Amino acid sequence: MYDSPNRVLRRQLVAGAGLLIPGAANALTARIIESVGFPVVYVTGAGLANSYLGAPDLGLTTSTELASHVAAIRDAVSIPIIVDGDTGFGNALNLGRTVRQLERMGASAIQLEDQVFPKRCGHFEGKGIIPKAEMVQKIKAAVDARTDSDMMILARTDARAVEGLESALDRAAAYKDAGADALFVEAPKSVEELRRIPAEVPGVHICNMVFGGKTPVLPRNELRGMGYGGILYANAALQAAMLAMKRVLMHLNTCGSLAGAETEMLSFEERQVLVDYARYKELERRYDGA
């Protein structure tokens, strides 16, 4: 019997699993994530804005741009894909369409958040959130819109920054009651707050480890012990790639060649392995009429 990525993710993403979830902004990064052994990939909205538009995470990408990237990533990897669906790109009706669209493109889970539209990065200042009752209805719309009940709905709240932790916990509980399969309280500010979230709202929780962000970055075992199902590193790969690109290009600009920077780059052969060149050559040979 075929074990779909959706069912695989449901088995993996459970309370206390401490599943490491790295983010990818494009299909190449997703392939690298799968190649080094991670069992799931997260399509990062912030990373998409940064890499595709060269812009900050301020709600500038569109649902169709996101969907096209999800489709490319689904073609590139076989592991489950969690997609950052932002606010669903509008009200409950827009959100329902977004869920159907992303599910068709290959999403195994869709994250939806309670910020006003357009949203901003969860670790930026100046966020705004919609009323709890409105988000509850949006969660219900998302649950109704999916065609595969194994496709998970992940409800994120940004209330911690706007109304405080108590409000965030209250919203997380309400979103769970509305049918969300997993919960995500964004940007807690202390270890004690991290500990309280899964303890006070039982369920499957995601925590977001942002290098340079507002939340303490804790090791996997400690977060798993607190009860977290997933530990998200949404833009670690992107930040590392940006640093590597900057270093190599500064070296090239200064020195006029790549001599001395060889260890900062993959070899030509390693690059072809990561883009699966051998498989495409075999397909080319198989279908070559000559």
C-alpha positions as CSV (number, residue, x, y, z in Angstrom):
1,M,0.0,0.0,0.0
2,Y,1.3,3.4,-1.0
3,D,2.3,5.5,2.1
4,S,1.7,9.1,1.1
5,P,4.0,11.9,2.3
6,N,0.9,13.2,4.2
7,R,0.5,10.0,6.2
8,V,4.2,9.8,6.8
9,L,4.2,13.3,8.3
10,R,1.2,12.6,10.5
11,R,3.2,9.7,12.0
12,Q,6.3,11.7,12.4
13,L,4.9,15.0,13.7
14,V,3.6,14.1,17.2
15,A,3.9,15.6,20.6
16,G,7.4,15.1,22.0
17,A,9.0,13.9,18.7
18,G,11.4,16.9,18.4
19,L,11.3,16.5,14.6
20,L,14.0,18.8,13.1
21,I,12.4,20.8,10.3
22,P,14.8,22.8,8.1
23,G,13.4,25.4,5.7
24,A,14.0,25.7,2.0
25,A,13.2,28.7,-0.2
26,N,13.6,26.8,-3.5
27,A,13.9,23.3,-4.9
28,L,17.7,23.1,-4.9
29,T,17.8,23.8,-1.1
30,A,15.0,21.2,-0.6
31,R,17.1,18.6,-2.5
32,I,20.1,19.3,-0.3
33,I,17.9,19.0,2.8
34,E,16.7,15.6,1.6
35,S,20.1,14.5,0.5
36,V,21.7,14.9,4.0
37,G,18.9,12.9,5.6
38,F,16.2,15.2,6.9
39,P,12.7,13.5,6.8
40,V,10.7,16.7,6.1
41,V,11.2,20.1,4.5
42,Y,9.5,23.5,5.3
43,V,8.8,26.0,2.5
44,T,9.8,29.2,4.1
45,G,7.7,32.3,3.3
46,A,10.5,34.7,4.5
47,G,13.1,32.8,2.5
48,L,10.9,33.0,-0.6
49,A,10.6,36.7,-0.3
50,N,14.3,37.1,0.4
51,S,15.6,34.8,-2.4
52,Y,12.9,35.3,-5.1
53,L,12.2,39.0,-4.7
54,G,15.3,40.1,-2.9
55,A,12.9,41.7,-0.4
56,P,12.1,41.4,3.3
57,D,9.3,39.3,4.7
58,L,6.5,41.9,4.6
59,G,3.7,40.0,2.7
60,L,5.0,40.9,-0.7
61,T,4.8,37.4,-2.3
62,T,1.6,36.2,-3.9
63,S,-0.3,32.9,-3.5
64,T,0.5,31.9,-7.1
65,E,4.2,32.6,-6.6
66,L,4.2,30.4,-3.5
67,A,2.2,27.6,-5.2
68,S,4.7,27.5,-8.2
69,H,7.6,27.1,-5.8
70,V,5.8,24.4,-3.8
71,A,5.2,22.5,-7.1
72,A,8.8,22.7,-8.1
73,I,9.9,21.4,-4.6
74,R,7.4,18.6,-4.8
75,D,8.9,17.5,-8.1
76,A,12.4,17.7,-6.6
77,V,11.9,15.7,-3.3
78,S,9.9,12.8,-2.0
79,I,9.8,13.8,1.7
80,P,6.8,15.6,3.2
81,I,6.5,19.3,2.6
82,I,5.2,21.8,5.2
83,V,4.3,25.0,3.5
84,D,4.2,28.5,5.1
85,G,0.9,29.7,3.9
86,D,1.1,33.1,5.7
87,T,-2.4,34.4,6.4
88,G,-4.0,32.4,3.6
89,F,-3.7,35.6,1.4
90,G,-7.0,37.1,2.6
91,N,-10.2,36.2,4.4
92,A,-11.7,32.7,5.0
93,L,-12.8,32.4,1.3
94,N,-9.3,33.3,0.0
95,L,-7.7,31.0,2.6
96,G,-9.9,28.1,1.4
97,R,-8.7,28.6,-2.1
98,T,-5.1,28.9,-1.0
99,V,-5.4,25.6,0.9
100,R,-6.8,23.7,-2.1
101,Q,-4.1,25.2,-4.4
102,L,-1.2,24.3,-2.1
103,E,-2.6,20.8,-1.5
104,R,-2.7,20.3,-5.3
105,M,0.9,21.4,-5.6
106,G,2.0,18.8,-3.0
107,A,1.8,20.3,0.5
108,S,1.6,17.7,3.3
109,A,0.9,20.4,5.8
110,I,0.0,24.1,5.5
111,Q,0.8,26.7,8.2
112,L,-1.7,29.5,8.6
113,E,-1.3,32.5,10.9
114,D,-3.5,35.1,12.6
115,Q,-1.7,38.2,11.5
116,V,-3.5,40.9,9.6
117,F,-2.9,40.9,5.8
118,P,-0.3,41.7,4.6
119,K,1.7,40.0,7.3
120,R,5.3,40.5,8.4
121,C,8.1,38.3,9.7
122,G,7.2,36.9,13.1
123,H,10.4,38.4,14.7
124,F,9.8,41.9,13.3
125,E,8.3,44.7,15.4
126,G,4.9,46.2,14.6
127,K,2.8,43.1,13.9
128,G,-1.0,43.2,14.1
129,I,-3.4,40.3,14.6
130,I,-7.0,39.7,13.6
131,P,-9.7,38.9,16.2
132,K,-9.6,35.4,17.6
133,A,-13.1,34.6,16.4
134,E,-12.1,35.5,12.9
135,M,-9.1,33.2,12.9
136,V,-11.2,30.4,14.4
137,Q,-13.4,30.6,11.3
138,K,-10.4,30.7,9.0
139,I,-9.1,27.5,10.6
140,K,-12.5,25.8,10.1
141,A,-12.4,27.0,6.5
142,A,-9.0,25.4,6.0
143,V,-10.1,22.1,7.5
144,D,-13.2,22.1,5.2
145,A,-11.2,23.0,2.1
146,R,-8.6,20.2,2.2
147,T,-9.4,17.1,0.2
148,D,-7.1,14.7,2.0
149,S,-7.8,14.5,5.8
150,D,-4.1,13.4,6.3
151,M,-3.0,16.8,5.0
152,M,-2.3,18.7,8.2
153,I,-3.4,22.2,9.1
154,L,-0.8,24.0,11.3
155,A,-2.2,27.1,13.2
156,R,0.2,29.8,14.1
157,T,-0.5,32.7,16.4
158,D,1.5,35.9,16.6
159,A,-0.4,37.1,19.7
160,R,2.6,36.9,22.0
161,A,4.1,40.0,20.6
162,V,0.8,41.9,20.5
163,E,-1.3,40.8,23.5
164,G,1.1,38.7,25.6
165,L,1.6,35.0,26.2
166,E,-1.7,34.4,28.0
167,S,-3.5,35.6,24.9
168,A,-1.3,33.4,22.7
169,L,-2.1,30.3,24.8
170,D,-5.8,31.1,24.7
171,R,-5.7,31.4,20.9
172,A,-3.7,28.2,20.5
173,A,-6.3,26.3,22.5
174,A,-9.1,27.8,20.4
175,Y,-7.4,27.0,17.1
176,K,-7.0,23.4,18.3
177,D,-10.7,23.2,19.1
178,A,-11.4,24.6,15.6
179,G,-9.7,21.6,14.0
180,A,-6.0,22.6,13.7
181,D,-3.8,19.5,13.7
182,A,-0.7,21.3,15.1
183,L,0.0,24.6,16.8
184,F,2.7,27.2,16.6
185,V,3.1,30.0,19.1
186,E,5.5,32.4,17.4
187,A,8.3,34.3,19.2
188,P,8.2,33.3,22.9
189,K,10.8,35.3,24.7
190,S,12.2,33.0,27.4
191,V,12.9,29.4,28.2
192,E,10.0,29.5,30.7
193,E,7.6,30.7,28.0
194,L,8.8,27.9,25.7
195,R,8.2,25.4,28.5
196,R,4.7,26.7,29.3
197,I,3.3,26.5,25.7
198,P,3.1,22.6,25.3
199,A,2.5,22.2,29.0
200,E,-0.6,24.4,29.2
201,V,-2.1,23.7,25.7
202,P,-1.6,19.9,25.2
203,G,-1.2,18.9,21.6
204,V,1.3,18.9,18.7
205,H,3.5,22.1,18.9
206,I,6.1,23.6,16.6
207,C,8.8,25.9,18.0
208,N,10.7,28.3,15.7
209,M,14.4,28.6,16.3
210,V,15.5,31.9,14.6
211,F,19.2,32.7,14.6
212,G,19.2,36.3,15.9
213,G,15.5,36.3,16.7
214,K,13.5,36.9,19.8
215,T,13.3,33.2,21.1
216,P,16.1,31.5,23.0
217,V,17.8,28.9,20.7
218,L,17.8,25.6,22.7
219,P,19.1,22.2,21.7
220,R,16.8,19.5,20.3
221,N,16.8,17.3,23.4
222,E,15.7,20.1,25.7
223,L,12.9,21.1,23.4
224,R,11.8,17.5,22.8
225,G,11.7,17.1,26.6
226,M,9.4,20.0,26.8
227,G,7.0,18.2,24.5
228,Y,7.6,19.9,21.2
229,G,6.7,17.9,18.1
230,G,8.6,19.9,15.6
231,I,11.6,22.2,15.8
232,L,11.7,24.6,12.9
233,Y,14.9,26.1,11.5
234,A,13.1,28.0,8.7
235,N,16.0,30.0,7.3
236,A,19.2,28.4,8.6
237,A,20.1,27.1,5.1
238,L,19.4,30.5,3.5
239,Q,21.4,32.5,6.0
240,A,24.3,30.0,5.6
241,A,24.1,30.3,1.8
242,M,24.0,34.1,1.9
243,L,27.1,34.2,4.0
244,A,28.9,31.7,1.7
245,M,27.9,33.7,-1.4
246,K,29.0,36.9,0.1
247,R,32.4,35.5,1.1
248,V,33.2,34.0,-2.2
249,L,32.1,37.0,-4.3
250,M,34.0,39.4,-2.0
251,H,37.1,37.2,-2.6
252,L,36.6,37.1,-6.3
253,N,36.1,40.9,-6.4
254,T,39.2,41.6,-4.3
255,C,41.5,39.0,-5.8
256,G,40.3,38.7,-9.4
257,S,40.1,34.9,-9.3
258,L,38.8,32.1,-7.1
259,A,42.3,30.9,-6.2
260,G,42.3,30.5,-2.4
261,A,38.5,30.2,-2.1
262,E,38.2,26.7,-3.5
263,T,37.3,25.2,-0.1
264,E,34.3,27.6,0.2
265,M,32.6,26.0,-2.8
266,L,31.3,22.6,-3.9
267,S,33.2,21.0,-6.7
268,F,31.6,20.8,-10.2
269,E,31.0,17.1,-9.7
270,E,29.4,17.5,-6.3
271,R,27.1,20.2,-7.7
272,Q,25.9,17.7,-10.4
273,V,25.2,15.1,-7.8
274,L,22.9,17.5,-5.9
275,V,20.9,18.3,-9.0
276,D,20.5,14.6,-9.9
277,Y,22.4,14.9,-13.2
278,A,23.0,11.2,-13.6
279,R,19.2,10.5,-13.5
280,Y,18.5,13.1,-16.2
281,K,21.3,11.6,-18.3
282,E,19.8,8.2,-18.0
283,L,16.4,9.5,-19.0
284,E,18.0,11.3,-22.0
285,R,19.6,8.1,-23.1
286,R,16.4,6.1,-22.6
287,Y,14.3,8.4,-24.8
288,D,16.9,9.3,-27.4
289,G,15.4,8.1,-30.7
290,A,18.9,8.0,-32.2
